[in-house]
Amino acid sequence: MGANSSSISELPENEYLKKLSGAEPISENDPFWNQLLSFSFTTPTNSADLKLLEEATISVCKSLVEKNPRTGNLGSLIKVFLSRTKELKISAECQNHLFIWQAHNALFIICCLLKVFISRMSEEELQLHFTYEEKTPGSYGTECEDLIEELLCCLIQLIVEIPLLDITYSISLEAVTTLIVFLSCQLFHKEILRESIIHKYLMHGRCLPYTSRLVKTLLYNFIRQERSPPPGTHVFQQQTDGGGLLYGIASGVATGLWTVFTLGGVGSKATPQLEQCSPLANQSLLLLLILANLTDAPDTPNPYRQAIMSFKNTQDNTAFSSSNPHAFQINFNSLYTALCEQQKSDQATLLLYMLLHQNSNVRTYVLARTDMENLVLPILEILYHVEERNSHHVYMALIILLILTEDDSFNRSIHEVILKNITWYAERVLTEISLGSLLILVVIRTIQYNMTRTRDKYLHTNCLAALANMSAQFRSLHQYAAQRIISLFSLLSKKHNKVLEQATQSLRGSLSSNDSPLPDYAQDLNVIEEVIRMMLEIINSCLTNSLHHNPNLVYALLYKRDLFEQFRTHPSFQDIMQNIDLVISFFSSRLEQAGAELSVERVLEIIKQGAVALPKDRLRKFPELKFKYVEEEQPEEFFIPYVWSLVYNSAVALYWNPRDIQLFTMDSG
């Protein structure tokens, strides 16, 4: 950094970095800072580049950790940054590139140093490093300002107050990233942090009044998806033709040419993948998720979660509740569009889950949309590609469906939305199908995948709960959806018979030998019978509430009627089988009366006529199937490691040494 660095490999010997981390204290008014901060490069946008940078500068950072108690140079650097941010808003409005450029460089160095400090010491030790000053007579302890709080507050002000322009994009991104780094102490603890110094600063004091503005700005950063400006175009004019490393620096900061050090292709053409992403949107969303999942303080609920739970649409004119000082308004249409477009990422799906689960204003708005397919289709695609997704992403997508299916109007409306040519559904060509039938197909496919691969009871339960919530409103089911419902029951029936046979053989074997312990087939049988019962209740609910709307389901039921024979007298299913048995008998009789060799069209016609003729009072009424998603106790034990695994694995996030991570194992993502 400064004039003498031409490559990352030379950074450990860089004279400016060596002086910063050396034994000599540097006053905040020293001209050295202008020299140190006059370097130029595009902020790294992937962890591979940041790994190279950290490996090159780790010796400098270690030296500063050792020498800072005597020099206070970390504090001096932070004070230099704080002094330069006071005029940052005016600099942005006046297009003062150089002022913003040096402020960005100061923050970038602070962020890199903080990351190493936080990974190597406790919060208490870190707090001490912010208090160290040059030990000269009369200077130590003369000022009592809290540099951590000042820096945190300054970062938040920078995010919420500096307009997002090409020249401010990098420093806005760096401010968001530095806040993530400040909160990264959680990564180095196995247990969930419930009392953190950094958390206290963010939830109390000078930072607290900015809560709603920070949450709102982070949401708008996510909504806008602003791409990073092209490298170098917002600060410097290129001096050489194609591929050169030297850029001109405007006069007034330094004289001559300064060498740019490069990080993995800076100055070269960006890859298509990087061109399509927005680092600021990504980092803003990650920071928002981190803040929203901070644990409540003993005396105060998490204000960031309160803000997320209570914000309203800009078109909502009702008064804010006086009980929540952190409420604000945001454009719900823009938010909905961004959520629909970004569901391929875990973090966007997690945000959607949080908003639907915790913010009743968002949930009401989403359920009232007439273009629900724009949101539901990306969620179904996540479930369809279950093999390629991590389990947490699949769970979030499934719980979102469960929350949506709690609403009867949603369950009715999805059968009125007709879709054309679902290209990603490979098992069968679907030229025309309702959104409701497609949802059923994907959920059933997820159940079948789970039965053969992961065998996760939690996944099974939530899939079946979503189908059960929908069942009373099944309308005009696609013939393939109706077939898959009965096919799933067939699969469950075969599994039941297999487990029953294994249990019987095991019991016979135990009579002749007492040596080996018996496998717990009773438990397996109990689980499979619970699932079969649930499937029968789903089929029964549809027949009881909307028989005349679903001739294809009756057709599939009749075609596979032998499947249900064994369950008619089974004590666990006798009651629920009454209606199914009645429907099979009634329609079988009408088909026999119509004669043999009937076409599919003729059978469906007879079913439609019979559905009108069947007296509804002959079908026994059962309690309505309704399942509501309930978050588990201590949800932070799941969500905090999940969020930090997203930060760790993000393509544009920071680099941390995997050996240092304590919160989760490397395969937990």
N, C-alpha and C positions, 0 to 999 in steps of 0.2 A: 504494500500500500504506500502511497506517496510516489516519489519519482523513480524509485529504483526497482520496482517489481515488474518483471515481464512475464513471469509464469508462476503457477501455484507452487512449484517445487522450490522457488526462491524465497517464499514468504517467511520460513523460519529464520532466515538471515536478514530479513528486511530491517533496515536501520530504524525506521519509525516505530515498527511493532516492538523491536527490541528495547527501544527507549521507553515506550508505554509500559512494558512489563518489567522494566529494569528497577534498579535500586534508587534512582533519583526521582524525587517528587517533581511533578510538573504542575505549575500554577495554571488555573483555568484561563488566565489572561495571556499565557505564553503563545507566541507566534507558531510554535510547534503544531498546534491543533489545525491551523490552516494547511500546513504541509501534510499532516497525517490524513486529513479528510479530502484531499484533492486527488482522489483516484476515481476511475470510472469503469463500471462493468454493468451488465444487466443482471439483476437479482436472479440467483439460481431458481429454477422452477421445478427441480426434481431432487429427490433425496440422494441420487447417485453423485450429482455435482456437489451437493453439500457434504457428502462423505469425504470427497477429495479435499474440500476446503478444510474440514475439521481435522483430518489427518495431517494436513500441512501446518496447521496453526495450533495444534494441541500443546506443543512445547511452549509457545508464547503464552497460552492461557494458563498452563500450570505455573509458569514463572510469575504471572500476575497474581494468581491465588496466593503464592508464597510471599511476594513482595508488597502486595497491596496494604496489609496492616500497617506497614511503615510509611508507604508513600501516599496512600489515599488516591492513587491515580484513577481508579474506577470511579470514585466520586467526582473527581475533576472532569472526567470524560462526560459523565451524566450531566453535570452542571453546564458544560459547554453545549450539550444537546438542548437542555432546557432553555438556555438563553437564546438559542437560535430558533426555537419553535415559537417564541413570543410574537414574532413578526411573520409567521408562516402563512397565515390567511391573507395578509396584505401582499406577500410575495407571490402567492398563487394568482391573486387578482391582477397584479402588475406584471405577471409572466416573468418573474425574477428567477430564471432557471438555476443560476449558480447557487443562490441562497438555499433553494429547495434541495439541490443536488448535495451540498455539503451536510445539510441536516439529515438527509437520507443516509449518507455514508456514516455519520456518527451513530445513527440508530442501528444500522446494520452491524457495526462493530459491537455495540452494546448487546445486541441480540445474540451474536455469536459467543460473546464472553459469558452472558447469563446462562446460556444453555450448558456450558461446561461447568460453571459454578454450581448450578442447581443439581447437576448429575453427580456432583462430588461432595456435597455438604448438606447439612440440615438447613431448614428455613431459619433457624435461630442464628446459625453461622453466617448465612447469606445476609441476614439483617445487620449483623455486625460489620460486614464488609462495606455496607452502604454508609456506615457511620465513621469509617476511618478517614483521617485527614493527615496532612503533613505534620509531623511532630516537631514543630518549632515553638519556641517560647511564646506564650500568649495566643497561639492560634488554635490549639486543640480544644474542642468543646465550646468554642465561642458562639457557634451557631447551633441551634437546636432543631433545624428543619428536618423533617422526615423525608429523606430522599426517595425511599421506596414509594411512599404515598404520592409524592410530587410526580415521580416518573409515571406511575400508574394513571394518575389523574390526567397528566399531559397526554399520554397515549390515547386515552378515551376521548379527550377534547379534540385531538388530531383527527380521530376517526369520524367524529360526529360533526365537526365544524369546518374542516378543510374541504372545499368543493372537489369532486372527483373529475380531474382533467388529465390529459396525457402527461403533463409535467408533475402531477401529484400522485399518479397511480402507484408508482413504486414505493413512495413513503407511506401511503395509505396501507398498502399491502404489508409493509414492514412493521407498521404499528399493530396491525391485527396479529401478525406472526409473533411479535414480541410479547403480546398479552398471552398467547398460547404457551410460549416458552415460560413465562412467569407462573402459569398454572400447571406446568409439566412436572412439578414435584410429585404429583400423584403417581406418575409412571414408576417412581423409584421406591414405592411402598406397596407391599402385598395387600395390606388392609386399606379399606376405604378411608380417606382422610375426612374426619368429622370436625376437627379443629385445626385450621390452617391459618397462618399469619397472612398469607396473600388473600385468602378468602375473606378474612375480616376486613382488610383494606377495601376490597371490592364491594362488600355488603354494608359498610358503614362509612361515616366521615365524608370526605370531599368527593368520593367516587359515587356515592349513593344517588345524589340528585340527577346524575346522568343516565340512570338505569334505563328508563323508557326510550331515551334518544339513542342509546347504544344499541338496544335490541332492535329498534326500528331501522337504524342505519344498516345493521348487519343483515336484516331481512331484505332491505332494498338492494344491498349489494348482491345478495343471492338472486333476487328477482331480475335485476338488470343484466347479470351475466356479462359484464363489460370485459372485453378481451384486453390482454396486456398490449400496450403500444409496441410497435416494432422496436427492436433493440437500437439504442443510440439516437433515434430520430427526435426524441423529446429533449435532449440536452446538448448534443454536439453536432457539428458539421463534420462529415468524414473528410479526411485530408488526403487519403491515398486511394488509389483505384483498387477495387475488389480484393477483399481478403486481408488487407493491411491491418496492423494492430494499433497504429498511431492515430489518435484523434486530436483535433485542435481544442484547446481549452481557451475560453474567452479571457482576454486580459483583465487584470484587476484582482485575480486570485493568485496567479503565479505566472512566471514568464517561461517561455520555451514550450517544448512538447513533453507531455507526460505519457508514460507507457501504460497501456491498458493490460491488465491480466485477464485471461479468458477462462471461462468455466464451461467446459464441454460444449463448444460450438457457439458461444456468444459471438455475435458479429456475423455468423453464418446464417443461412436461411433456416427458419424455424420449421420443425417437422409438422406435417398435417395434424397430428394428434395435439401438439401444443397450440397450433393455430385455432383449434376448435374449442379450447378450454379457457376458462377464466380463473386464473389463480386467486384473484381477490374474492370472487364469488365462493370458490371452494374453501378458502381459509376463513372467510366470514361465517360460512355455515358451520364449519367445525368449531369455531370459537363460540358461536351461538349455542350449539349442542353442549359444549363443555360448561358454559355458564348456566344453562338451564338445568343441568344435572348436578350442580354443586349441592352438597348436603345442607340442610337448614342449619342455621346457627342456633345455639341453645335458646337465645332470646328473640331471634328474628327468623321468619321464614325467608327462603331464598327469593330476593326481589326480582331476579331475572326470570325465574319460573313464574312468579306472579304476573310479570309483564306479558309473558307468552300466553298465560291462561286467560288474560282479560282484554287484549287489544280488540278493537272493533273495526268494522268497515268504514271507509271515509263517507259512505252514503248513509250511515247510521247516525241519526240526529238525537238519539236518546242521551240523557245525561250520564256522565261517568259516576260510578259508585264512589262515595267518599271514603269507603273502607280500603280502596286500592289506589294509592297515589301514583302507581307506575303504569296505569292504563294509557293507551294512545290509540290513534287511528291509522289505518294503512289501506291501500287500494286492494280489495279482495280479488277483483278480477285479474289484476296483474299477478298477484300471489298464486291464484289458482292456475293460471297459464304456466307459470314457472314450475309449479309442482308437477303438472302434467308432463312437461317437457324433460324434467330432470330425474325421472324415477329409475334410471339405470344405475344410479349411484346409491350405495347404502345410506349415505347421510341424508339424501333428499327423502328417501323412504322413511327414515327415522323421524325427520322433521314432520312429514305428513302424519305419521302415527301420533306424534306428540300433539299436533294441532287438533286432530280429530278427537283424541282422547281427553285433552285437557281444556281446549277452548271451545265452549259451546257456541260462540258466535261463528267461528269458522265451520264447525260441524253443521250448523243450521244452513249456512250459505252453500256449502258443498252439496248437501242433500237436496237443495232447491234448484241446483243447476239442471238445465235441460240438455246439456252436452256431457252427461256423466261418463259416456264411453271414453272420452279423452283422458279421464283419470283411471278408470277401471281397466282398460286394455293394457296399459303399461304394468299395472299390478299383476294382471293375469299372466303377462309375458314373463315376469320374474318367477312366478310359480311354475310355469310351463318349462322353463329352463332350470329347474331345480338342481340338476346335476352340476351346473356351472356356477351356482350361487353358493355363498356360505350360508350356514344354517341360520344365523341371526337375520340375514336379509330375508330369507324365506319366512321366518317367523313374523317379522314385521309386516310383510306383505299379507300374510294370512290373517293377522290380527286386524289389519285395516279392513279387510273384507268382512270379518266378523263384526266389527263396529258398524260398518255400513249396513249389513243385513239385519241389524237390530231395528231398522226403520222400515215399516211396512210399505210406505210410499216408494222407497228405493226398490224393494222387492217386487212391486208391481211394475214400476216404470222400466226396469231393465228388460222386461219381456216385450216391451213396445219398441225398443231400439233395435232395428234390423241392420246387421253388418254384412258387408260384401267381401268375399275373398280374403279370408284370414291367412295370410301367406306364411306366418311363422308356425301355424298348427300343421304338423307334418303327417300325423297318423291318417288323416282323411282330408280330401278336398272339401272345404266348406265354402261353397259359392254364396250361400245366403243362410244366415243363422241369427237368432236373436242374441243380444248381449247376455240375457239370463241363461239361455241354453249353453252358450260358450263358457260362462262362469261355472256352470255345473260340470261340464266336460273337464275343465282344467282342475277343479277341486277334486273330482273323482280320480283323475290321473295322478294327482299329488298323493292321494290316499294309497293308490296301487303302488306307486313308487316307494312310499314309506313302508308298505307291507313287505316288499321284497328286498329293500336295502337298509334303511336306517332303523326301522321298527321303533319309532319314537311315539310313545303314547300321547304326549302333549300335542304333537302334530296331528295325529288321528282325531283327538278330541276336538280341536279347533276347526278342522275341516268338516267334521260331521255337524258341529254346532252351527256353522255357516249354512250348510245344506238344510238343516232342520229349521233355522230361522226363515229360510226362503220357501220351504215346502208348501205352506198353505197358499202361497201366491204363485205357484208354478202355473204358467200359462203357455199354451200352444208349444209344448216342448218339441224341439227338433227330434226327428226319429232316432238320430244317432245318440243324442243325449239320453233319450228314454232307454235305448239299448244298453248304454253304458251304466245306467243306474242298476238295471237288472243283472248286467255282467258282473258288477262289483258284488252284488248279493250272491251271485253264483260262486265267485272267488272265495267269499267269506264262508259260504256253505261247504265248499271243498276243504277249506282250511279247518273248519269245525270238525268235519268227519275224520280228517287225518289226525288231529289232536286227540279226538275221542278214541280212535283205533290205537294210537300209541299208548294212551292211558290204560286201555283194556289189556294190551299185551304186557305192559309193564306190571300191571296188577297180577296177571297170571304168572309172570316170571318171579314175582316176589313170593308167591306161595311155595315155590320149589327151592328158593334160595333166599336166605336172610342176610347174606354177606354185604351186598351193595345197597347204598341208599337209593330211594326212589326219586326220579326227577319230579319236579313240582308241576305235573300236568294239570292239576286242579286249578292252579292259578292261571295257567295259559288258557284253559277252557273257560274260566270265568271272564277273562278279558275278551276273548273272541265272541262270547255270548253277549256281552255288553254291547259290542260293536254291531252284531247282528240285530239285536233288539233296537238299537238306534236306527239302523237302516229300515227295519220294518215300520218303525214309527214315522220315518220320513215318507215312505211310500203310502202308509195309511193316511197321513196328514194331507197329502196331495189328493188321494181318492175321496176323502171326506169333504174337503173344501172346494176342490176344483176338478171333479171327475169329468164334467162335460167339456172342460177346456183342454183336456189332455188325452185325446184318443190314441196318440202314439204310445203313451205309457201303458194304457190298457192293452194295446196290441202286444207290446213287449212282454207284459205280464202273462197274457194268455199263451204266447209262444213258448215261454219257459215255465209254464204252470207246475210242471213236475218238481221243480226246485223247492216249492213251498210245501210239498206234501209232508215231508218229514217233520216240519215244524208245527203242524196243525195240533198235534196232541202233546207237544213239548210243554212242560209246566211253566217254563220261562217265557213262552211266546203265545200261549193259548188265547189270552185276551186280545192281544193286538192282531192275531191272525183272523179273528172273526170277520172283520170288514173285508180283508183281502180275500178270504175264502168265499165270502158272499159275492164279491165282485167277479171272481173267477167263475163261480158256479152260474151266476146270472147270465154273463156274456157267453159262456161256453154253451149254455142251453139255447140261446138265441142263434148262435152260429150253427148248432146241430140242426135246428129247425130250418135254417136257410139252405141246407144241403151241403154236399161235398164239392171239391174242386172250386173253391172260392178264390177269386183274385185278391190281391192285397187291397186294391181300391174298394172292392165289395165288402171285405172284412171291416175296413175303416168306416164305411158307410153304415154298416150294421151296428158298429160300436157307437157311432154318433147318435144313431136313432135310439139305441138302448140306454145311453146316458141320459136322454130326456125322459125315457119311460121309467127308469129306476127310481122308486120312491126314496127321497132323501132320508125319511125317518127310519128306514130300514138299516141305515148305517149308524153304528154306535158312535157317539161323540166322546172324544178323549180330550183331556186338557191341551190347550194350545202349546205347541213346541216353541219355546222362547229361551234363548241363551244370551246372556249379557257378559261382555268381556269385563273381567275384574282383574286389576293389576295386582300382582303378588305383593305380599308384605316385603318391606325393604327392597323396593325395586332398584335402588341404587347399586345393589350388589351385582345386578345384571347390566344396567345401563352405563355405569361409569367405566367399567373395563371395556365394554363394547365401543363407547365413544372414543376412548383413547386408543383402542386398536384401529379405529378408522383414521385417527390422526397419524398414528405410526405408519400405517400402510398407504396413506394417501400419496398419489403420484407427485403432488406439488407441495408436500409437507416438508417438515424438517427431518434431518437424519439423526437418529439416536443409535448408539451401539447396542445391538441386541443383548449382549451380555449384561448390560446395566439394567435392563427392564425387569421390574419385579411384579408389576400389576397383573400381567397375563403372560401365558406362554406363547411362543412365536407361532404356534399353529392354531391359536384361538380365534384368529380373524375369520 
